[in-house]
């Protein structure tokens, strides 16, 4: 009785757990469907969910039937009797039920294994051709990227299924006494022995066939082998491993035949010998022989033997990372720039970035967050056309802080009232105020601008770091922005979020969001909407989980509205002969920036635009999800003008190009020309120099272009050897150029320029004097600007007072050739280096031409000054001249 009670308790507990698991799964699916439907992507939701459950169901049914059928066959061969284990008697009917329950375990295991394999099937079903073949098997690359992974999935599953089915059936025979072990451990078949032998043979044959199929597919896997100096098939794999795999394929089929004969004839030694010989053969041919050939045959003559394969490795790696499209040019790296060079490149000079994103982020937070419930998380760069001209700028959205002040942390405040961030700040990258603060293009709340940029919809409901879910359009007014000692309130009028227009939805989200207040609150109205998954990464990855996403989405102000742009990548790790990249995107050997995703910061809408229509991997998803991906031409021209080449992709390509610019196999093998990323100093430590955006004129062109660039140095050397640039403007968007510097002359690298600055006694003394107690000197990014086939090096210097973390731009260091100068402004430093003088830019705007009224006023002042001079009234003359200066150079005002 006590045992029955315990059984009931265990069954009840298991039932409750199963119910909670099913409920959580079902409500999660329903929640996501409502969210996807609101965004207009329910077709993606249903197709992916359908594939998941189809794979789950097929795997579950096949495995359950296999195990259950075999257990039933065992039960028919042997009488099921009551089983006694000590004092516990298991009735024969319970043994039959037990077999069914046992069958459920592997069925669920295989089903859960197949459930996430929908993308493998998707690529198999809709995958096409790349238009290029591998040099060994002469299959199109699409076979390896799309078909082979699915074949491997089926083969591995078949091997696992037949192996565990064989073990389970053998265990059932032992359990029911069909196989008994006498002394000495020899197995003896009880009657009817021939039927059991046939049964086990039938189960073993598909295992042997599956093993043989595995060796057949292993041949193709050699194209992504890392054995030896070549990634892909090398000399050993081509001449030895391929042969051994064919031998093992034949041996697998032979093993099946020997086991079949041995079991049927009850010659168990044949079975034992066959299995042992197979294991020895595998160890000798697959593990030992290739290693011996590699060590004693290949390594002594490695360059000679591996050269043809190295050539293929270089070729396919360049294809996989799109390095074969890079245009290589010579850059003479002349020693000195001239004043004429500076004058000819004034637009480039006007856009030299003097603000480092790290100090300026602190400045933003101290001067523009305005209230504790706002926060700047990141700083983006872009280019905008303003009334002051075409300029590179820095900008950052004012998003909600992760937490409200402690006393304000009520449910109503956190979920209903503080719902969104507000506006942004934007500043010129190359200008500062007289106090050393950024020269703002857009600032304050509500956003203000003197440069003809307007923000018609500044509310940010969806952002890069926007915290938690919010309920909008409720009876509680939402804080829009602070105004003096009061606040301005609003109510959301967009379409973002799921409508809470029924009791069942409130009940659903109270469960999924684990917040009973959603159900209990009386502040909701029929127009209320629940906004969740509000971060850019969350939204894109939930809609299209088959993309890899760039780590840094960026903000764009276009036609008065705020948008986020998220770069999405298609990737693969199956591109033959291509060396894998293994840093922040693990083990990929093919990548394309195929899609630009645009997210409305107010509405939360997500639109996908095709950036690379030639990408075969993207073609899979365009066929699987028709209508989702729009041509890039459908994106309005203003937004297209703000797109940029993604930094993550550029970093990956630059990292691979450090090695794979060497196309000669001998040079590659010897690593004679290996490059590295240069080092620069920041906060007293040497750090790798990151790629940076720059608005400049390329050599031999007249047009100002927006570029992403990064210099290179030789491995273990500090001098510069080359620089890479990616074009961000259409119609040349995405074109990569590498300018190679002369190897016979010295071109200073960043860390060498840093050393020159450190060794300049005037500069080092001044910086040491400032960096005393009460203040801190911050040396920002060293920016290298290619100008007229030479280089200009610029480094900003910030000063931050103790206790008030507001870094101010106080000095600009300019280096050209052997000249190093530090002055209060870039203009002053350039004048000191090149002996040129030009009008210093006004603090808040590019000086405008004087109007007619101002000229008339200036003439009157000049006449008074001239009269005072003739009369010898020098005090009046001085006052008049001061007035004249003010009239001709009026200070910028807001």
C-alpha positions in Angstrom: 0.0 0.0 0.0 2.8 2.3 0.9 4.5 1.5 -2.4 1.3 2.3 -4.3 1.0 5.7 -2.5 4.6 6.6 -3.4 3.9 5.6 -7.0 0.9 7.9 -7.1 2.9 10.7 -5.6 5.7 10.3 -8.2 3.2 10.1 -11.1 1.4 13.2 -9.9 4.6 15.1 -9.5 5.8 14.0 -13.0 2.4 15.0 -14.4 2.6 18.5 -12.8 6.1 19.0 -14.1 5.1 17.9 -17.6 2.0 20.2 -17.5 4.2 23.2 -16.5 6.7 22.4 -19.3 4.0 22.2 -21.9 2.2 25.3 -20.6 5.5 27.3 -20.7 6.3 26.1 -24.2 2.8 26.8 -25.5 2.5 30.2 -24.0 6.0 31.2 -25.2 5.0 30.1 -28.8 1.7 32.0 -28.5 3.5 35.1 -27.3 6.0 35.0 -30.1 3.2 34.5 -32.7 1.4 37.6 -31.5 4.6 39.6 -31.6 5.5 38.4 -35.1 2.0 38.9 -36.4 2.0 42.5 -35.2 5.3 43.1 -37.2 3.9 41.4 -40.3 6.2 38.3 -40.2 3.9 35.6 -39.2 4.8 33.6 -42.3 8.4 33.3 -41.1 7.0 32.2 -37.7 4.8 29.5 -39.0 7.3 28.2 -41.5 10.1 27.8 -38.9 7.7 26.5 -36.3 6.3 24.0 -38.8 9.7 22.8 -39.8 10.7 22.4 -36.1 7.7 20.3 -35.3 7.8 18.4 -38.5 11.4 17.3 -37.8 10.5 16.7 -34.2 7.5 14.6 -35.1 9.2 12.6 -37.8 12.2 11.8 -35.7 10.0 10.9 -32.7 7.7 8.6 -34.8 10.5 6.8 -36.6 12.5 6.1 -33.5 9.5 5.2 -31.4 8.3 2.7 -34.0 11.8 1.2 -34.5 12.2 0.6 -30.8 8.6 -0.4 -30.1 8.5 -2.8 -33.1 11.8 -4.5 -32.1 10.7 -4.8 -28.5 7.4 -6.4 -29.6 9.3 -8.8 -31.8 11.5 -9.8 -28.9 8.3 -10.3 -26.8 6.9 -12.6 -29.4 10.0 -14.7 -29.6 10.3 -15.1 -25.8 7.4 -15.6 -23.4 7.1 -12.7 -21.0 6.9 -14.0 -17.5 6.7 -12.3 -14.2 10.0 -10.8 -13.2 11.1 -10.9 -9.6 13.7 -8.5 -8.3 14.3 -9.4 -4.6 10.8 -8.8 -3.0 9.4 -6.9 -5.9 7.5 -8.8 -8.6 6.9 -7.2 -12.0 3.8 -8.7 -13.7 4.3 -9.7 -17.3 1.8 -7.1 -18.5 3.8 -4.4 -16.8 6.9 -5.6 -18.7 5.1 -5.0 -22.0 4.2 -1.5 -20.9 7.7 -1.0 -19.7 9.0 -1.7 -23.2 6.8 1.1 -24.5 7.9 3.5 -21.9 11.6 2.6 -22.6 10.9 3.3 -26.3 9.7 6.8 -25.5 13.2 7.8 -24.0 15.2 7.5 -27.3 12.3 8.8 -29.3 12.2 12.0 -27.3 16.0 12.2 -27.4 16.2 12.0 -31.2 13.2 14.3 -31.5 14.8 17.0 -29.4 18.0 16.6 -31.4 16.2 17.2 -34.6 14.0 20.1 -33.4 16.7 22.8 -33.8 18.0 21.4 -37.1 15.4 23.4 -39.2 18.1 25.7 -40.7 20.1 22.7 -41.9 17.0 21.4 -43.7 16.1 24.9 -45.0 19.5 25.2 -46.6 19.2 21.7 -48.0 15.8 22.3 -49.4 16.4 25.7 -51.0 20.1 25.8 -51.4 21.5 26.4 -54.9 24.9 26.7 -56.6 27.8 29.0 -56.0 29.0 28.8 -59.6 32.4 27.5 -58.5 33.7 23.9 -57.9 36.3 22.5 -55.6 39.5 21.1 -57.2 39.4 17.6 -55.7 35.9 16.2 -56.2 34.7 18.9 -58.6 31.4 19.5 -56.9 29.9 22.9 -56.8 30.5 24.7 -53.5 26.8 24.7 -52.9 27.0 21.0 -52.3 29.3 21.5 -49.3 27.5 24.5 -47.9 23.9 23.3 -48.4 23.6 19.5 -49.1 26.5 17.9 -47.2 25.5 19.1 -43.7 22.0 17.5 -44.1 23.5 14.2 -45.4 25.8 14.2 -42.4 22.9 14.8 -40.1 21.0 11.9 -41.5 24.1 9.6 -41.5 24.9 10.4 -37.9 21.3 9.9 -36.8 21.1 6.6 -38.6 24.4 5.4 -37.0 23.2 6.4 -33.6 19.8 4.9 -34.1 21.0 1.5 -35.3 23.7 1.3 -32.6 21.4 2.1 -29.7 18.6 -0.1 -31.2 21.0 -3.0 -31.4 22.1 -2.5 -27.8 18.5 -2.1 -26.6 17.4 -5.2 -28.4 20.4 -7.2 -27.1 19.5 -5.9 -23.6 15.9 -7.0 -24.0 17.0 -10.5 -24.9 19.2 -10.7 -21.9 16.5 -9.3 -19.7 14.0 -11.9 -20.8 16.5 -14.7 -20.6 17.0 -15.3 -24.3 20.7 -14.8 -23.9 22.4 -16.2 -20.8 26.0 -16.0 -19.8 27.7 -19.2 -18.6 30.9 -19.3 -16.6 33.7 -17.8 -18.5 31.5 -15.0 -19.9 30.6 -16.8 -23.1 27.1 -16.0 -24.4 24.8 -18.9 -25.2 21.5 -18.5 -27.2 18.5 -20.1 -25.6 15.8 -21.4 -28.0 14.6 -20.4 -30.5 18.2 -19.2 -31.2 18.0 -18.9 -35.0 15.3 -16.3 -34.9 17.2 -14.2 -32.4 20.3 -14.4 -34.5 18.5 -13.3 -37.6 16.9 -10.4 -35.7 20.3 -9.2 -34.5 21.8 -9.6 -37.9 19.1 -7.5 -39.5 19.8 -4.8 -36.9 23.5 -4.9 -37.5 23.5 -4.7 -41.3 22.1 -1.1 -41.4 24.6 -0.1 -38.8 27.4 -1.4 -41.0 26.0 0.3 -44.0 25.6 3.6 -42.1 29.3 3.3 -41.0 30.3 2.8 -44.6 28.2 5.8 -45.7 29.9 7.8 -42.9 33.4 7.0 -44.4 32.1 8.0 -47.8 31.0 11.4 -46.5 34.2 11.8 -44.5 36.0 12.2 -47.8 34.2 15.5 -48.3 34.9 16.6 -44.8 38.6 16.5 -45.6 38.0 19.8 -47.5 37.7 21.5 -44.1 40.5 19.5 -42.5 43.1 21.3 -40.4 45.8 18.6 -40.7 49.2 19.9 -41.6 50.1 23.4 -42.9 47.1 23.5 -45.3 43.5 24.0 -44.3 41.7 21.6 -46.5 43.0 18.5 -48.3 46.8 18.5 -48.3 49.2 16.0 -49.7 48.6 13.3 -47.0 44.9 13.5 -47.3 45.0 13.5 -51.1 47.4 10.5 -51.4 46.7 8.5 -48.2 43.6 9.5 -46.3 41.2 9.3 -49.3 42.4 5.8 -50.0 42.1 4.7 -46.3 38.5 6.0 -46.3 37.6 3.9 -49.3 39.2 0.9 -47.6 37.2 1.5 -44.4 34.0 1.9 -46.4 34.7 -1.6 -47.9 35.6 -2.9 -44.5 32.4 -1.7 -43.0 30.3 -3.6 -45.5 32.6 -6.7 -45.0 32.1 -6.4 -41.3 28.3 -6.5 -41.8 28.7 -9.6 -43.9 31.0 -11.4 -41.4 28.7 -10.6 -38.4 25.7 -11.8 -40.4 27.4 -15.1 -41.2 28.9 -15.5 -37.7 25.5 -15.0 -35.9 23.6 -17.3 -38.3 26.1 -20.1 -38.1 26.6 -19.5 -34.3 30.3 -19.0 -34.9 30.7 -16.2 -32.4 34.5 -16.2 -32.7 34.0 -15.0 -36.3 32.0 -12.1 -35.0 34.6 -11.3 -32.3 37.5 -11.5 -34.8 35.6 -9.4 -37.4 34.9 -6.6 -34.9 38.4 -6.7 -33.5 40.0 -6.6 -36.9 37.8 -3.7 -37.9 38.8 -1.8 -34.9 42.5 -2.5 -35.5 42.1 -1.6 -39.2 40.4 1.7 -38.3 43.2 2.6 -35.8 46.0 1.7 -38.2 44.6 3.3 -41.4 42.7 6.3 -40.1 44.7 7.3 -37.1 48.3 6.0 -37.5 49.1 5.8 -41.2 48.3 9.4 -42.2 50.2 10.7 -39.2 53.2 8.7 -40.1 53.1 9.8 -43.8 52.7 13.4 -42.7 55.6 13.2 -40.3 58.1 11.2 -42.3 57.1 11.8 -45.9 55.6 15.3 -46.1 57.3 17.4 -43.4 60.8 16.9 -44.8 59.7 18.2 -48.2 56.6 20.1 -47.0 56.9 23.2 -49.2 57.4 21.1 -52.4 54.6 18.7 -51.7 52.1 21.1 -50.2 52.5 24.0 -52.6 49.6 23.1 -55.0 47.3 22.7 -52.0 48.5 25.9 -50.4 47.6 27.7 -53.6 44.1 26.3 -53.4 43.8 27.2 -49.7 44.8 30.8 -50.5 42.4 31.0 -53.4 39.4 29.7 -51.6 40.0 31.6 -48.3 40.1 34.8 -50.3 36.8 33.8 -52.0 35.2 32.9 -48.6 35.9 36.2 -47.1 35.5 38.2 -50.3 39.2 39.2 -50.3 39.6 38.3 -53.9 37.6 41.5 -54.7 40.1 43.8 -53.0 41.8 46.3 -55.3 45.5 46.7 -54.5 47.3 49.9 -55.2 50.7 51.4 -54.5 51.0 54.3 -52.1 54.4 56.1 -52.4 54.3 57.5 -48.8 56.1 60.7 -49.5 58.1 62.2 -46.6 56.6 65.6 -46.1 53.3 67.4 -46.8 53.3 70.9 -48.1 51.0 73.9 -47.3 49.6 73.4 -50.8 48.7 69.8 -50.0 46.8 70.9 -46.9 45.0 73.7 -48.8 43.9 71.3 -51.6 42.5 68.8 -49.0 40.7 71.4 -46.8 37.5 69.3 -46.7 39.4 66.3 -45.3 41.1 68.5 -42.7 37.7 69.9 -41.7 36.5 66.3 -40.9 39.5 65.0 -39.0 38.0 63.2 -35.9 39.3 65.0 -32.8 36.7 63.4 -30.4 37.4 59.9 -29.1 34.2 57.9 -28.4 35.3 57.1 -24.9 35.9 60.6 -23.5 33.0 62.1 -25.4 30.6 59.5 -24.0 31.5 60.7 -20.5 31.0 64.3 -21.7 27.6 63.4 -23.1 26.6 61.8 -19.9 27.6 64.8 -17.8 26.2 67.5 -20.0 23.3 66.1 -21.9 21.6 63.2 -20.0 19.6 66.0 -18.3 17.8 63.6 -15.9 18.7 60.4 -14.0 16.3 58.3 -16.0 18.1 58.9 -19.3 21.4 57.4 -20.3 23.8 57.4 -23.3 25.1 53.9 -23.9 27.2 54.2 -27.0 28.5 56.7 -29.6 28.0 56.2 -33.3 29.6 58.1 -36.2 28.0 59.2 -39.5 28.0 61.9 -42.1 25.3 64.5 -42.5 24.6 67.5 -44.7 23.9 70.5 -42.6 23.7 74.2 -43.2 27.5 74.2 -42.3 28.2 71.8 -45.2 28.9 68.0 -45.5 30.5 66.8 -42.2 31.4 63.7 -40.3 29.6 63.7 -37.0 29.3 61.8 -33.8 25.8 61.1 -32.3 24.2 59.1 -29.5 20.6 58.5 -28.6 19.3 59.4 -25.1 17.8 56.1 -24.1 16.1 55.0 -20.9 18.4 54.2 -18.0 18.5 50.5 -16.9 17.0 51.5 -13.6 15.0 54.5 -12.2 16.2 56.3 -9.1 15.5 54.1 -6.1 12.6 56.1 -4.8 10.9 56.1 -8.2 10.9 52.3 -8.6 7.2 51.6 -8.5 5.5 49.3 -10.9 3.5 52.2 -12.5 6.6 54.3 -13.0 8.7 51.4 -14.4 6.2 49.9 -16.7 3.6 52.6 -17.6 5.1 56.0 -17.1 8.8 55.9 -18.0 8.4 54.2 -21.3 10.9 55.7 -23.7 14.1 57.7 -24.3 14.1 61.1 -25.9 16.1 62.6 -28.7 19.8 62.5 -29.3 23.0 64.6 -29.3 25.1 65.2 -32.3 28.4 67.1 -32.7 31.0 67.8 -35.3 33.9 65.4 -35.0 36.5 68.2 -35.6 35.2 71.1 -33.7 35.0 72.2 -30.1 33.6 75.1 -28.0 35.9 77.6 -26.4 35.6 75.6 -23.2 36.8 72.4 -24.9 33.3 70.8 -25.0 31.8 69.3 -28.2 30.4 71.7 -30.8 26.8 70.4 -30.7 24.8 70.2 -33.9 21.8 68.8 -31.9 21.5 69.1 -28.2 19.1 69.6 -25.2 15.6 68.5 -24.6 13.6 69.0 -26.8 16.2 68.7 -29.5 17.6 72.0 -30.7 19.8 72.6 -33.7 21.3 75.7 -35.5 22.3 73.6 -38.5 19.0 72.9 -40.2 18.5 69.4 -38.8 15.1 68.7 -37.2 13.9 65.9 -35.1 10.2 65.6 -35.6 9.7 62.4 -33.6 12.4 62.3 -30.9 10.7 59.5 -28.7 12.8 56.3 -28.6 10.7 53.3 -27.7 13.1 50.9 -29.4 16.9 51.1 -28.9 20.2 49.5 -28.6 20.0 49.0 -24.8 16.3 49.8 -24.1 15.5 48.0 -20.9 12.6 45.7 -20.2 9.0 45.6 -21.4 6.6 48.6 -21.2 2.9 49.1 -21.5 2.0 52.2 -23.5 -1.2 54.1 -24.4 -2.7 53.5 -20.9 -4.7 55.8 -18.6 -1.3 56.8 -17.1 0.3 59.6 -19.1 3.9 58.7 -20.2 6.7 61.1 -19.3 7.8 62.6 -22.6 10.5 65.0 -21.5 11.3 67.4 -18.6 10.6 71.1 -19.0 12.0 73.3 -16.3 10.6 72.2 -12.9 7.7 70.4 -14.6 7.3 67.6 -17.1 5.6 67.2 -20.4 3.5 64.1 -20.8 2.3 62.1 -23.8 0.4 59.0 -24.8 1.9 56.6 -27.4 0.1 56.9 -30.7 2.1 54.4 -32.8 1.6 50.8 -33.8 4.5 49.2 -31.9 3.6 46.4 -29.5 0.9 43.8 -29.1 -2.6 45.2 -28.3 -3.9 44.2 -24.9 -7.5 44.3 -26.0 -8.7 41.1 -24.3 -8.6 39.3 -21.0 -6.8 36.2 -22.4 -3.9 38.4 -23.7 -3.5 40.0 -20.3 -3.5 36.6 -18.7 -1.0 35.3 -21.3 1.4 38.1 -20.8 1.0 38.0 -17.0 2.3 34.4 -17.3 5.1 34.9 -19.9 6.3 38.2 -18.4 6.0 36.8 -14.9 4.1 39.9 -13.7 0.6 39.5 -12.2 0.2 43.3 -12.3 -0.5 43.1 -16.0 -3.7 41.2 -15.1 -4.6 43.1 -12.0 -3.9 46.8 -13.0 -6.9 49.0 -13.7 -4.9 51.5 -15.8 -5.2 49.6 -19.1 -7.5 50.7 -21.8 -8.7 49.0 -25.1 -5.9 50.9 -26.9 -3.1 49.8 -24.6 -0.1 47.9 -26.1 2.6 45.8 -24.6 6.0 46.4 -26.0 8.7 43.8 -25.4 11.9 42.6 -27.2 12.6 46.3 -27.6 16.3 46.0 -28.2 17.5 46.0 -31.8 19.4 42.8 -31.6 16.4 41.0 -29.9 14.0 42.1 -32.6 16.1 41.1 -35.6 17.3 37.8 -34.1 13.7 36.8 -33.2 12.4 37.5 -36.6 15.4 36.0 -38.6 17.4 33.7 -36.3 19.4 32.5 -39.3 21.5 35.7 -39.5 24.6 36.6 -37.6 24.3 40.2 -36.4 26.9 42.9 -36.3 27.7 43.8 -32.7 27.1 47.6 -33.2 23.8 48.8 -34.6 23.9 52.5 -35.3 21.4 55.4 -35.1 20.4 57.4 -38.2 18.4 60.7 -38.3 16.5 60.7 -41.6 13.9 63.2 -42.6 13.1 64.1 -39.0 12.7 60.5 -37.7 15.1 58.2 -35.9 16.0 54.8 -37.2 18.4 52.0 -36.3 20.5 50.2 -38.9 21.5 46.7 -38.1 23.9 44.9 -40.4 23.1 41.2 -40.8 25.5 38.5 -42.1 25.1 35.2 -43.8 27.8 32.8 -42.7 28.9 29.2 -43.2 31.6 27.0 -41.7 31.5 24.6 -44.7 33.2 26.6 -47.4 35.8 24.2 -48.8 39.5 25.0 -48.4 38.7 28.3 -46.6 40.6 29.0 -43.4 38.1 29.5 -40.5 38.0 32.8 -38.5 37.6 32.1 -34.8 37.3 35.3 -32.8 34.0 37.0 -32.1 32.2 35.0 -34.8 33.4 31.4 -33.9 34.6 29.1 -36.7 33.2 30.6 -39.8 34.9 30.5 -43.2 32.4 32.3 -45.3 30.7 35.6 -44.6 28.7 38.2 -46.5 27.0 41.4 -45.3 23.9 40.5 -47.3 21.2 42.4 -45.5 20.7 45.9 -44.0 17.9 45.9 -41.4 16.2 49.2 -40.6 14.2 49.5 -37.4 12.0 52.5 -36.6 12.9 53.8 -33.1 9.3 54.9 -32.5 7.1 52.3 -34.3 9.5 49.4 -33.8 8.9 48.2 -37.4 11.6 46.1 -38.9 12.4 46.1 -42.6 15.0 43.9 -44.4 16.9 45.2 -47.5 19.1 43.1 -49.7 22.7 44.5 -49.8 24.3 41.7 -51.7 21.8 40.1 -54.2 24.5 37.7 -55.5 25.0 35.9 -52.2 23.9 32.2 -52.6 23.2 31.8 -48.9 20.8 34.7 -48.8 19.1 33.2 -51.9 18.0 30.3 -49.7 16.1 32.6 -47.4 14.7 34.8 -50.2 13.2 31.6 -51.7 12.0 30.2 -48.4 10.5 33.5 -47.2 9.3 35.3 -50.3 8.4 39.0 -49.9 10.5 39.5 -46.7 13.6 40.9 -48.3 13.2 44.1 -50.3 15.6 45.5 -52.9 18.0 48.1 -51.5 16.6 50.5 -54.1 13.3 50.6 -52.2 15.1 52.3 -49.3 14.7 56.0 -49.6 17.8 57.9 -50.9 18.3 59.9 -47.7 18.6 56.7 -45.6 20.9 55.0 -48.2 23.2 58.0 -47.8 23.7 57.1 -44.2 24.5 53.4 -44.7 28.1 52.4 -43.9 30.3 49.4 -44.3 30.0 47.4 -41.1 33.0 47.4 -38.7 32.8 43.8 -37.7 33.0 42.5 -41.3 35.8 44.9 -42.0 37.7 43.7 -39.0 37.3 40.1 -40.0 38.4 40.8 -43.5 41.4 42.9 -42.4 42.4 40.2 -39.9 42.3 37.5 -42.6 44.0 39.7 -45.2 47.0 40.1 -42.8 48.0 36.6 -43.9 46.1 36.1 -47.1 47.5 39.0 -49.0 50.3 36.6 -49.6 49.3 34.7 -52.8 52.6 33.1 -53.6 52.7 29.7 -51.8 56.4 29.9 -50.9 56.0 33.4 -49.4 52.8 32.2 -47.6 54.5 29.0 -46.3 57.5 31.0 -44.9 55.2 33.7 -43.6 57.7 36.2 -45.0 55.2 39.1 -45.3 52.9 38.6 -42.4 51.1 41.8 -41.3 49.7 42.9 -37.9 47.3 45.5 -36.6 49.3 48.5 -35.2 49.4 49.4 -31.6 48.5 52.8 -30.1 48.5 54.3 -26.6 45.4 54.9 -24.6 45.3 55.5 -20.8 49.0 54.8 -20.6 48.8 51.3 -22.2 49.4 50.0 -25.7 46.2 48.7 -27.3 45.4 47.4 -30.8 44.3 50.2 -33.1 40.7 49.7 -34.1 39.3 50.6 -37.6 37.8 54.1 -37.9 35.5 56.0 -40.2 36.8 59.0 -42.0 35.5 61.5 -44.5 38.3 62.2 -46.9 39.5 62.4 -50.5 41.2 59.3 -51.8 44.5 59.7 -53.8 43.9 60.5 -57.4 40.2 61.5 -56.8 38.5 64.8 -56.3 35.4 63.5 -54.5 35.0 63.5 -50.8 34.2 60.0 -49.7 33.1 58.3 -46.5 35.5 55.4 -45.7 36.3 52.8 -43.0 40.0 52.3 -42.8 42.7 50.6 -40.8 46.5 50.6 -41.2 48.8 47.6 -41.0 52.3 47.1 -39.7 54.7 44.2 -40.4 54.5 41.4 -37.8 56.7 42.3 -34.8 57.6 45.7 -36.4 56.1 49.1 -35.7 56.5 50.8 -39.0 53.4 51.1 -41.3 53.4 48.8 -44.3 49.9 49.3 -45.8 46.4 50.6 -45.1 43.0 49.2 -46.1 39.9 51.3 -46.9 36.2 50.3 -47.5 34.0 52.7 -49.4 30.7 53.5 -47.8 29.1 55.7 -50.4 27.0 54.5 -53.4 27.5 53.5 -56.1 30.9 52.2 -55.0 29.6 50.9 -51.6 31.6 47.9 -50.4 34.6 48.3 -52.6 37.8 47.4 -50.6 41.1 49.0 -51.5 44.5 48.2 -50.0 47.3 50.8 -50.5 50.7 49.1 -50.1 53.6 51.3 -48.9 57.2 51.0 -50.2 59.1 48.3 -48.3 62.4 50.0 -48.9 61.6 53.2 -46.9 60.3 53.9 -43.4 56.8 55.1 -42.8 56.0 55.8 -39.2 53.4 53.5 -37.6 51.1 54.7 -34.8 53.2 53.5 -31.9 56.3 55.2 -33.4 54.4 58.4 -33.6 53.3 58.0 -30.0 57.0 57.6 -29.1 57.9 60.8 -31.0 55.2 62.6 -29.0 56.5 61.2 -25.7 60.1 62.2 -26.6 59.1 65.8 -27.4 60.2 67.6 -24.3 57.8 70.6 -24.6 54.8 68.3 -25.0 55.8 65.8 -22.4 56.5 68.6 -19.8 53.2 70.3 -20.5 51.2 67.0 -20.3 53.1 66.0 -17.1 52.3 69.4 -15.6 48.6 69.0 -16.3 48.5 65.4 -15.1 48.9 66.4 -11.5 46.6 66.0 -8.6 43.2 67.5 -9.3 43.3 66.8 -13.1 43.8 63.9 -15.5 45.2 64.0 -19.0 43.6 61.7 -21.6 45.3 61.1 -24.9 42.7 60.0 -27.4 42.8 58.0 -30.6 45.7 58.6 -32.9 44.1 59.2 -36.3 46.2 58.6 -39.4 44.9 60.6 -42.4 46.2 59.8 -45.9 46.7 63.1 -47.8 48.3 63.5 -51.2 50.2 60.2 -51.0 51.6 61.0 -47.6 50.2 60.9 -44.0 49.1 63.3 -41.4 49.0 62.1 -37.8 46.6 63.8 -35.4 46.0 63.0 -31.7 43.6 64.9 -29.4 44.4 65.6 -25.8 41.7 65.9 -23.2 41.7 67.2 -19.6 39.4 66.0 -17.0 39.1 67.6 -13.6 39.0 65.4 -10.5 35.5 64.9 -9.2 33.9 66.2 -12.4 34.3 63.7 -15.1 33.7 66.0 -18.0 36.7 65.5 -20.4 37.4 68.7 -22.3 39.4 68.9 -25.6 42.3 71.1 -24.7 45.1 70.4 -27.2 45.6 68.8 -30.6 48.9 67.2 -31.5 49.8 67.1 -35.2 52.7 65.1 -36.6 54.0 65.3 -40.2 57.4 63.8 -41.1 59.7 64.6 -38.2 57.6 67.6 -37.0 55.6 67.3 -33.8 53.4 70.2 -32.6 50.8 70.6 -29.9 48.5 73.6 -29.9 45.0 74.6 -28.6 43.3 73.9 -31.9 43.8 71.8 -35.0 44.2 75.0 -37.0 46.9 76.3 -34.7 48.8 73.0 -34.9 48.6 72.9 -38.7 49.7 76.5 -38.9 52.7 75.7 -36.6 53.7 72.6 -38.7 53.1 74.0 -42.2 53.6 77.7 -41.6 50.1 78.5 -42.9 47.5 80.7 -41.2 43.8 80.4 -41.9 40.7 81.8 -40.2 40.0 79.9 -37.0 36.6 78.3 -37.0 33.9 79.8 -34.8 33.0 77.9 -31.8 29.4 77.0 -32.8 29.2 77.3 -36.5 31.1 77.8 -39.7 31.3 81.6 -40.1 28.6 83.0 -42.4 29.2 85.8 -44.9 28.3 89.2 -43.4 24.9 90.4 -44.4 24.3 93.9 -46.0 23.1 95.4 -42.7 26.3 94.1 -41.0 28.5 95.6 -43.7 26.7 98.9 -43.4 27.2 98.9 -39.6 30.9 98.0 -40.1 31.4 101.0 -42.5 30.0 103.4 -39.9 32.2 102.0 -37.2 35.2 102.2 -39.4 34.5 105.8 -40.2 34.4 106.6 -36.4 37.7 104.8 -35.9 39.3 106.7 -38.8 38.0 110.0 -37.4 39.3 109.2 -33.9 42.7 108.3 -35.3 43.0 111.6 -37.1 42.0 113.5 -34.0 44.4 111.5 -31.8 41.6 110.1 -29.6 43.2 106.7 -29.2 40.8 105.5 -26.5 37.9 106.1 -28.8 39.9 104.5 -31.6 40.5 101.3 -29.6 36.8 101.0 -28.7 35.8 101.4 -32.3 38.2 98.7 -33.4 36.8 96.3 -30.9 33.3 97.0 -32.1 34.5 96.5 -35.7 36.0 93.1 -34.8 32.7 92.1 -33.1 30.7 93.2 -36.1 32.8 91.3 -38.6 33.1 88.1 -36.5 29.9 87.8 -34.5 29.8 85.0 -31.9 27.6 82.0 -32.7 24.4 82.1 -30.7 21.5 79.8 -30.2 
